[in-house]
């Protein structure tokens, strides 16, 4: 795989008031399932340090096709069902093209 083939995704979700625990549980379940998907190089859950209702998933996929397969996979479908009614607003998803520079380990996800 060429580093330039990789796709980085930042997905931000805001839990509805009082639904933080359920959102976190659904996301943790998805993490374990997605780690087994072909082309998954990173799928890491975070919580915003200043906003406990905001969760951020940092993802790295080996290629666009790997991300496409993830988008059609069972884990993401199950996550969508689990999050139904638990989010304050629609998920915000950013697709990023890595621009590695400097130290190969430090300059890219």
Secondary structure as UniProt FT lines:
FT   HELIX           3..5
FT   STRAND          7..15
FT   TURN            17..18
FT   HELIX           20..34
FT   TURN            35..36
FT   TURN            38..39
FT   STRAND          40..47
FT   TURN            49..50
FT   TURN            52..53
FT   STRAND          54..61
FT   HELIX           64..71
FT   HELIX           74..83
FT   TURN            84..86
FT   STRAND          92..96
FT   TURN            104..106
//
